[in-house]
Amino acid sequence: MCNTSLSCCTDKITVQDKVCTNWALAAAGTQTIYTDNISQIINGTGYVKYETGTGNLTVNFFRTGVVAAIETIVVPPGGSASFTVARFNTITLTTTAAAQGEFCITVRYNL
């Protein structure tokens, strides 16, 4: 209940989930590594490790209705990258050759 002259916002329930997984692409191509089916307005923090492969790994963050990626990260072989991205609902990994690594994300969204 709001008892001041300032305007108040309704209470929001914020949920946080963590997902970690190993990933592998057997050949050049693109793989969807994360898709959100709960809410389009999410924020995520995490990392991508690129353990084996020969070409760069491209990590793209997409939002439904937006043609181009809203954020792109390029990771060299043997490298890793951390990220904090807002307002996305799909993450893809793209390589030019066989590759594997690890992906971890903590997402936060309101119910």
C-alpha positions, 0 to 999 in steps of 0.5 A: 500500500502506498501512503505517500504523495509520490506515485507508487508502482505495483509490486513485481515478482522477479524470477531468476533462473540459471541454465548451464550446458555443454554445446557442440556443432559437428560442422559449420553452421548455426545452433540455437542455444537458448530460447525464452518461451515465458516473457519477451522482456528478459535480462541475462548475464552469463558466459560462453566458452569456446573450448575446441574449434578452428574458426571464430564463434559468433554469439547472436542475441535476437528479439522476435520482430527484430531482423538483425541481432540486437547484440553480437559477440565474437569469441576466438578458439580457446577463448571465452566471453561474458555478457549482460544483455537485455530485451532478447528471447533467443541466442544462437551460436554460429561457427565456420567449422566443428566446435564445442564449448560451454554456455551458462546464463542467468536470466531475470524476468518479472512475472 
